[in-house]
Amino acid sequence: MPDMEENKDHNAELPQDGTNDETLSHEDTQKVLDDINAATVDPREEELVSLRKQLDEYKDKHLRLYADFDNFKKRNAKERLELISTASKDVIKEMLPVVDDFERALKAAETATDVAAVKEGMHLIYQKLVRNLEGKGLKAIESKGNDFNVELHEAITEIPAPTPDMAGKVIDEVEKGYYLNDRIIRFAKVVVGK
């Protein structure tokens, strides 16, 4: 019977909230185990976890940067294509008035009796065309009388120089050469003295 009394006394010590000693001791045990595990964690493992986290962050940054750069390349290529397709638009718009002037001059030339007036009209249209082209960066290469330069001129033929000082110089210009914004777009075709 003493065992029964001991059990009664033991039951009297149980908490009234419905939990028992085993649950409490299990929770306490788990808490102690967690504390032990936290105290015995290898610092190298913590460093490894930290490095993996940092690596994941770098990978994410790298992927975002790569995607941004790829989008930049695509956008740049698209803008370049648009620029190429519309680059001549401004030049064409400025040439349209010259074309209109030529049409009027041709119409007037059909019935004109004064050749000097037709010549003057053509000269004015030519000057307007040249001004428009110069405004876009076109510049003629000055050749006649200058030394022959293979980087500017293309020799069509050589003829005897009229004077000794004209040897190696451009005697005549068959076709003008041009710069576009200080870059040669067409070499001058010239006759050189020898």
GROMACS elastic network, one bead per residue, 0.5 to 0.9 nm:
[ bonds ]
;  ai    aj funct       b0    kb
    1     4     6  0.52180   500
    1     5     6  0.66419   500
    1     6     6  0.87282   500
    2     5     6  0.51305   500
    2     6     6  0.61798   500
    2     7     6  0.86704   500
    3     6     6  0.50000   500
    3     7     6  0.62211   500
    3     8     6  0.86122   500
    4     7     6  0.50473   500
    4     8     6  0.61726   500
    4     9     6  0.85988   500
    5     9     6  0.61572   500
    5    10     6  0.84512   500
    6     9     6  0.50590   500
    6    10     6  0.60404   500
    6    11     6  0.85113   500
    7    11     6  0.59028   500
    7    12     6  0.83429   500
    8    11     6  0.50457   500
    8    12     6  0.60806   500
    8    13     6  0.87838   500
    9    12     6  0.50301   500
    9    13     6  0.66108   500
   10    13     6  0.52975   500
   10    14     6  0.69382   500
   11    14     6  0.53059   500
   11    15     6  0.87231   500
   12    15     6  0.80813   500
   13    16     6  0.88645   500
   14    17     6  0.87356   500
   14    18     6  0.83471   500
   14    19     6  0.77089   500
   14    20     6  0.62885   500
   14    21     6  0.71941   500
   15    18     6  0.66668   500
   15    19     6  0.64681   500
   15    20     6  0.69675   500
   15    21     6  0.85926   500
   16    19     6  0.74514   500
   17    20     6  0.87707   500
   19    22     6  0.83274   500
   19    23     6  0.66158   500
   19    24     6  0.74511   500
   20    23     6  0.56677   500
   20    24     6  0.65580   500
   20    25     6  0.87113   500
   21    24     6  0.51470   500
   21    25     6  0.58877   500
   21    26     6  0.84040   500
   22    25     6  0.50846   500
   22    26     6  0.59757   500
   22    27     6  0.85917   500
   23    26     6  0.50303   500
   23    27     6  0.62034   500
   23    28     6  0.84738   500
   24    27     6  0.51678   500
   24    28     6  0.60464   500
   24    29     6  0.83534   500
   25    29     6  0.58306   500
   25    30     6  0.84668   500
   26    30     6  0.60535   500
   26    31     6  0.84988   500
   27    30     6  0.50544   500
   27    31     6  0.61215   500
   27    32     6  0.85656   500
   28    31     6  0.50625   500
   28    32     6  0.61757   500
   28    33     6  0.85895   500
   29    32     6  0.50906   500
   29    33     6  0.61203   500
   29    34     6  0.85948   500
   30    34     6  0.60828   500
   30    35     6  0.85381   500
   31    34     6  0.51078   500
   31    35     6  0.62004   500
   31    36     6  0.86069   500
   32    35     6  0.50577   500
   32    36     6  0.61495   500
   32    37     6  0.85944   500
   33    37     6  0.60408   500
   33    38     6  0.84619   500
   34    37     6  0.50240   500
   34    38     6  0.60072   500
   34    39     6  0.84671   500
   35    38     6  0.50924   500
   35    39     6  0.61187   500
   35    40     6  0.86077   500
   36    39     6  0.50556   500
   36    40     6  0.61040   500
   36    41     6  0.86346   500
   37    40     6  0.50806   500
   37    41     6  0.59915   500
   38    41     6  0.54744   500
   39    42     6  0.87893   500
   40    43     6  0.88707   500
   41    44     6  0.85537   500
   41    45     6  0.73221   500
   41    46     6  0.76933   500
   42    45     6  0.53946   500
   42    46     6  0.68244   500
   42    47     6  0.89474   500
   43    46     6  0.50555   500
   43    47     6  0.62154   500
   43    48     6  0.85469   500
   44    48     6  0.60068   500
   44    49     6  0.85825   500
   45    49     6  0.61539   500
   45    50     6  0.85021   500
   46    49     6  0.51397   500
   46    50     6  0.61557   500
   46    51     6  0.85890   500
   47    51     6  0.60344   500
   47    52     6  0.85370   500
   48    51     6  0.50576   500
   48    52     6  0.61244   500
   48    53     6  0.85595   500
   49    52     6  0.51412   500
   49    53     6  0.62083   500
   49    54     6  0.86390   500
   50    53     6  0.51309   500
   50    54     6  0.62130   500
   50    55     6  0.86088   500
   51    55     6  0.60039   500
   51    56     6  0.85481   500
   52    56     6  0.61595   500
   52    57     6  0.86205   500
   53    56     6  0.51542   500
   53    57     6  0.63522   500
   53    58     6  0.87797   500
   54    57     6  0.50523   500
   54    58     6  0.62538   500
   54    59     6  0.86252   500
   55    58     6  0.50546   500
   55    59     6  0.60940   500
   55    60     6  0.85614   500
   56    59     6  0.50483   500
   56    60     6  0.61765   500
   56    61     6  0.86413   500
   57    60     6  0.51260   500
   57    61     6  0.62266   500
   57    62     6  0.85795   500
   58    61     6  0.50155   500
   58    62     6  0.59860   500
   58    63     6  0.85396   500
   59    62     6  0.50118   500
   59    63     6  0.61394   500
   59    64     6  0.85830   500
   60    63     6  0.51885   500
   60    64     6  0.62074   500
   60    65     6  0.85808   500
   61    64     6  0.51436   500
   61    65     6  0.60636   500
   61    66     6  0.85027   500
   62    65     6  0.50882   500
   62    66     6  0.60138   500
   62    67     6  0.85132   500
   63    66     6  0.50475   500
   63    67     6  0.60846   500
   63    68     6  0.85487   500
   64    67     6  0.50913   500
   64    68     6  0.61358   500
   64    69     6  0.85962   500
   65    68     6  0.50405   500
   65    69     6  0.61202   500
   65    70     6  0.85186   500
   66    69     6  0.51068   500
   66    70     6  0.60685   500
   66    71     6  0.85655   500
   67    70     6  0.50326   500
   67    71     6  0.61263   500
   67    72     6  0.85278   500
   68    71     6  0.51128   500
   68    72     6  0.61345   500
   68    73     6  0.87167   500
   69    73     6  0.62120   500
   69    74     6  0.86713   500
   70    73     6  0.51431   500
   70    74     6  0.63102   500
   70    75     6  0.86196   500
   71    74     6  0.51501   500
   71    75     6  0.60714   500
   71    76     6  0.84601   500
   72    75     6  0.51109   500
   72    76     6  0.59461   500
   72    77     6  0.85225   500
   73    76     6  0.50617   500
   73    77     6  0.60963   500
   73    78     6  0.85657   500
   74    77     6  0.51824   500
   74    78     6  0.61957   500
   74    79     6  0.86468   500
   75    78     6  0.51196   500
   75    79     6  0.61625   500
   75    80     6  0.85773   500
   76    79     6  0.51056   500
   76    80     6  0.60784   500
   76    81     6  0.86543   500
   77    80     6  0.50516   500
   77    81     6  0.62535   500
   77    82     6  0.86678   500
   78    81     6  0.52123   500
   78    82     6  0.62898   500
   78    83     6  0.86362   500
   79    82     6  0.50390   500
   79    83     6  0.60596   500
   79    84     6  0.86063   500
   80    84     6  0.61419   500
   80    85     6  0.85734   500
   81    84     6  0.51431   500
   81    85     6  0.61476   500
   81    86     6  0.86197   500
   82    85     6  0.51704   500
   82    86     6  0.61772   500
   82    87     6  0.82472   500
   83    86     6  0.52393   500
   83    87     6  0.54687   500
   84    87     6  0.50999   500
   84    88     6  0.78319   500
   85    88     6  0.74312   500
   85    89     6  0.82790   500
   86    89     6  0.51973   500
   86    90     6  0.80089   500
   87    90     6  0.69109   500
   87    91     6  0.79928   500
   88    91     6  0.52601   500
   88    92     6  0.60626   500
   88    93     6  0.85653   500
   89    92     6  0.52123   500
   89    93     6  0.61394   500
   89    94     6  0.87356   500
   90    93     6  0.51227   500
   90    94     6  0.63281   500
   90    95     6  0.87050   500
   91    94     6  0.52253   500
   91    95     6  0.62451   500
   91    96     6  0.88575   500
   91   132     6  0.82333   500
   91   133     6  0.79927   500
   91   136     6  0.74076   500
   92    95     6  0.50093   500
   92    96     6  0.62861   500
   93    96     6  0.54340   500
   93    97     6  0.78707   500
   94    97     6  0.65209   500
   94    98     6  0.76902   500
   94   129     6  0.88979   500
   94   132     6  0.66937   500
   94   133     6  0.87691   500
   95    98     6  0.51981   500
   95    99     6  0.63512   500
   95   100     6  0.87552   500
   95   129     6  0.71446   500
   95   132     6  0.73180   500
   95   133     6  0.86058   500
   96   100     6  0.61804   500
   96   101     6  0.86201   500
   97   101     6  0.61480   500
   97   102     6  0.86309   500
   98   102     6  0.62203   500
   98   103     6  0.86596   500
   98   125     6  0.64898   500
   98   126     6  0.83955   500
   98   128     6  0.69549   500
   98   129     6  0.62037   500
   98   132     6  0.89861   500
   99   102     6  0.50598   500
   99   103     6  0.62489   500
   99   104     6  0.87033   500
   99   125     6  0.89798   500
  100   103     6  0.51285   500
  100   104     6  0.63126   500
  100   105     6  0.86248   500
  101   104     6  0.51281   500
  101   105     6  0.60732   500
  101   106     6  0.85867   500
  101   121     6  0.89249   500
  101   122     6  0.89353   500
  101   125     6  0.65976   500
  102   106     6  0.60295   500
  102   107     6  0.84903   500
  102   122     6  0.77265   500
  102   125     6  0.70091   500
  103   106     6  0.51741   500
  103   107     6  0.61935   500
  103   108     6  0.85921   500
  104   107     6  0.51052   500
  104   108     6  0.61019   500
  104   109     6  0.85067   500
  105   108     6  0.50275   500
  105   109     6  0.59213   500
  105   110     6  0.87293   500
  105   118     6  0.73291   500
  105   121     6  0.68413   500
  105   122     6  0.71522   500
  105   125     6  0.87331   500
  106   109     6  0.50043   500
  106   110     6  0.65036   500
  106   118     6  0.89737   500
  107   110     6  0.55158   500
  107   111     6  0.74716   500
  107   112     6  0.89251   500
  108   111     6  0.57554   500
  108   112     6  0.58827   500
  108   118     6  0.79351   500
  109   113     6  0.80761   500
  109   114     6  0.89143   500
  109   115     6  0.83688   500
  109   118     6  0.63014   500
  110   113     6  0.88081   500
  112   115     6  0.71429   500
  112   117     6  0.82871   500
  112   118     6  0.73450   500
  113   117     6  0.87275   500
  113   118     6  0.87867   500
  114   117     6  0.55374   500
  114   118     6  0.67466   500
  114   119     6  0.89829   500
  115   118     6  0.51026   500
  115   119     6  0.61818   500
  115   120     6  0.85917   500
  116   119     6  0.50708   500
  116   120     6  0.61217   500
  116   121     6  0.85931   500
  117   120     6  0.50468   500
  117   121     6  0.61258   500
  117   122     6  0.86419   500
  118   121     6  0.50602   500
  118   122     6  0.62068   500
  118   123     6  0.85689   500
  119   122     6  0.51451   500
  119   123     6  0.61189   500
  119   124     6  0.86671   500
  120   123     6  0.50084   500
  120   124     6  0.62206   500
  120   125     6  0.86943   500
  121   124     6  0.51445   500
  121   125     6  0.63071   500
  121   126     6  0.86514   500
  122   125     6  0.51016   500
  122   126     6  0.61254   500
  122   127     6  0.86525   500
  123   126     6  0.50243   500
  123   127     6  0.62218   500
  123   128     6  0.86624   500
  124   127     6  0.51291   500
  124   128     6  0.62408   500
  124   129     6  0.86821   500
  125   128     6  0.50547   500
  125   129     6  0.62158   500
  125   130     6  0.86770   500
  126   129     6  0.50904   500
  126   130     6  0.61969   500
  126   131     6  0.86305   500
  127   130     6  0.50900   500
  127   131     6  0.61051   500
  127   132     6  0.86042   500
  128   131     6  0.51499   500
  128   132     6  0.62326   500
  128   133     6  0.86978   500
  129   132     6  0.52044   500
  129   133     6  0.62840   500
  129   134     6  0.86252   500
  130   133     6  0.51149   500
  130   134     6  0.60196   500
  130   135     6  0.84757   500
  130   138     6  0.84984   500
  131   134     6  0.50553   500
  131   135     6  0.60654   500
  131   136     6  0.87610   500
  132   135     6  0.50744   500
  132   136     6  0.66510   500
  132   138     6  0.88760   500
  133   136     6  0.51248   500
  133   137     6  0.66767   500
  133   138     6  0.54494   500
  133   139     6  0.80970   500
  134   137     6  0.50560   500
  134   139     6  0.60167   500
  134   140     6  0.89431   500
  134   180     6  0.87862   500
  135   138     6  0.71524   500
  136   180     6  0.79932   500
  136   181     6  0.81392   500
  137   179     6  0.77787   500
  137   180     6  0.52506   500
  137   182     6  0.79376   500
  138   178     6  0.66692   500
  138   179     6  0.56909   500
  138   181     6  0.64625   500
  138   182     6  0.83288   500
  139   177     6  0.86523   500
  139   178     6  0.55553   500
  139   179     6  0.50871   500
  139   180     6  0.63597   500
  139   181     6  0.77564   500
  139   182     6  0.79236   500
  140   176     6  0.67898   500
  140   177     6  0.59298   500
  140   179     6  0.62390   500
  140   180     6  0.88739   500
  141   152     6  0.76698   500
  141   176     6  0.67935   500
  141   177     6  0.52028   500
  141   178     6  0.53081   500
  141   179     6  0.67745   500
  141   184     6  0.87277   500
  141   187     6  0.82573   500
  141   188     6  0.71028   500
  142   145     6  0.86942   500
  142   146     6  0.77331   500
  142   176     6  0.81754   500
  142   177     6  0.80414   500
  142   178     6  0.89527   500
  142   188     6  0.87773   500
  143   146     6  0.54583   500
  143   147     6  0.78649   500
  143   148     6  0.79395   500
  143   152     6  0.84679   500
  143   153     6  0.78387   500
  143   169     6  0.88310   500
  143   170     6  0.63525   500
  143   171     6  0.87138   500
  143   172     6  0.81645   500
  143   173     6  0.69068   500
  143   176     6  0.80625   500
  143   177     6  0.83473   500
  143   188     6  0.73853   500
  143   190     6  0.78652   500
  144   147     6  0.85165   500
  144   169     6  0.79093   500
  144   170     6  0.51862   500
  144   171     6  0.59921   500
  144   172     6  0.57945   500
  144   173     6  0.61710   500
  144   190     6  0.81884   500
  145   148     6  0.88414   500
  145   166     6  0.75298   500
  145   169     6  0.59894   500
  145   170     6  0.52223   500
  145   171     6  0.60816   500
  145   172     6  0.79229   500
  146   149     6  0.85578   500
  146   166     6  0.88470   500
  146   168     6  0.88103   500
  146   169     6  0.55029   500
  146   170     6  0.57049   500
  146   171     6  0.84303   500
  147   166     6  0.84847   500
  147   167     6  0.87075   500
  147   168     6  0.60791   500
  147   170     6  0.61044   500
  147   192     6  0.88587   500
  148   151     6  0.89758   500
  148   152     6  0.80495   500
  148   153     6  0.66600   500
  148   154     6  0.87769   500
  148   155     6  0.82727   500
  148   168     6  0.59582   500
  148   169     6  0.50635   500
  148   170     6  0.56596   500
  148   190     6  0.86115   500
  148   192     6  0.69437   500
  148   193     6  0.89855   500
  149   152     6  0.54532   500
  149   153     6  0.56441   500
  149   154     6  0.83531   500
  149   169     6  0.87948   500
  150   153     6  0.51945   500
  150   154     6  0.65407   500
  150   155     6  0.81756   500
  151   154     6  0.82896   500
  151   184     6  0.89559   500
  151   187     6  0.79468   500
  152   177     6  0.75459   500
  152   184     6  0.76150   500
  152   186     6  0.84390   500
  152   187     6  0.54720   500
  152   188     6  0.64509   500
  153   170     6  0.89123   500
  153   177     6  0.75671   500
  153   186     6  0.89943   500
  153   187     6  0.52348   500
  153   189     6  0.59768   500
  153   190     6  0.65692   500
  154   187     6  0.60881   500
  154   188     6  0.58496   500
  154   190     6  0.61050   500
  154   191     6  0.86341   500
  155   158     6  0.74014   500
  155   170     6  0.87855   500
  155   188     6  0.82822   500
  155   189     6  0.58720   500
  155   190     6  0.50621   500
  155   191     6  0.58636   500
  155   192     6  0.65007   500
  156   174     6  0.81922   500
  156   189     6  0.60812   500
  156   190     6  0.56753   500
  156   191     6  0.57194   500
  156   192     6  0.79188   500
  157   190     6  0.73860   500
  157   191     6  0.51989   500
  157   192     6  0.64170   500
  157   193     6  0.87290   500
  158   161     6  0.86350   500
  158   171     6  0.89655   500
  158   190     6  0.88943   500
  158   191     6  0.57105   500
  158   193     6  0.55786   500
  158   194     6  0.62084   500
  159   162     6  0.87454   500
  159   171     6  0.83876   500
  159   191     6  0.71061   500
  159   192     6  0.63078   500
  159   193     6  0.51053   500
  159   194     6  0.59817   500
  160   163     6  0.85977   500
  160   167     6  0.78036   500
  160   192     6  0.83887   500
  160   193     6  0.53872   500
  160   194     6  0.50774   500
  161   164     6  0.63963   500
  161   165     6  0.79912   500
  161   166     6  0.55091   500
  161   167     6  0.53370   500
  161   168     6  0.81935   500
  161   169     6  0.83748   500
  161   171     6  0.76000   500
  161   192     6  0.79079   500
  161   194     6  0.53813   500
  162   165     6  0.85667   500
  162   166     6  0.67894   500
  162   167     6  0.82893   500
  162   171     6  0.86453   500
  162   193     6  0.77072   500
  163   166     6  0.54996   500
  163   167     6  0.73349   500
  163   193     6  0.89868   500
  164   167     6  0.56975   500
  164   194     6  0.87375   500
  165   168     6  0.83406   500
  165   169     6  0.82264   500
  166   169     6  0.52203   500
  166   170     6  0.76349   500
  166   171     6  0.73374   500
  166   192     6  0.86567   500
  166   193     6  0.61020   500
  166   194     6  0.78147   500
  167   170     6  0.84489   500
  167   171     6  0.88748   500
  167   192     6  0.76905   500
  168   171     6  0.88929   500
  168   192     6  0.62490   500
  168   193     6  0.53726   500
  168   194     6  0.57224   500
  169   191     6  0.86151   500
  169   192     6  0.57034   500
  169   193     6  0.56896   500
  169   194     6  0.80488   500
  170   173     6  0.73001   500
  170   190     6  0.63455   500
  170   191     6  0.58471   500
  170   193     6  0.63788   500
  171   190     6  0.74358   500
  171   191     6  0.55475   500
  171   192     6  0.54193   500
  171   193     6  0.59039   500
  172   189     6  0.88847   500
  172   190     6  0.57613   500
  172   191     6  0.50695   500
  172   192     6  0.72275   500
  172   193     6  0.89803   500
  173   176     6  0.65178   500
  173   188     6  0.71277   500
  173   189     6  0.61440   500
  173   191     6  0.62926   500
  174   188     6  0.76930   500
  174   189     6  0.54349   500
  174   190     6  0.54338   500
  174   191     6  0.72360   500
  175   187     6  0.84728   500
  175   188     6  0.56770   500
  175   190     6  0.69834   500
  176   186     6  0.79996   500
  176   187     6  0.73818   500
  176   189     6  0.65649   500
  176   190     6  0.83144   500
  177   184     6  0.77572   500
  177   185     6  0.76334   500
  177   189     6  0.71197   500
  178   182     6  0.89820   500
  178   183     6  0.83172   500
  178   184     6  0.59411   500
  178   185     6  0.58393   500
  178   186     6  0.52722   500
  178   187     6  0.67245   500
  178   188     6  0.73491   500
  179   182     6  0.52731   500
  179   183     6  0.50010   500
  179   185     6  0.55719   500
  179   186     6  0.71416   500
  179   187     6  0.87531   500
  180   183     6  0.51725   500
  180   184     6  0.62278   500
  180   185     6  0.62259   500
  181   184     6  0.83248   500
  184   187     6  0.68708   500
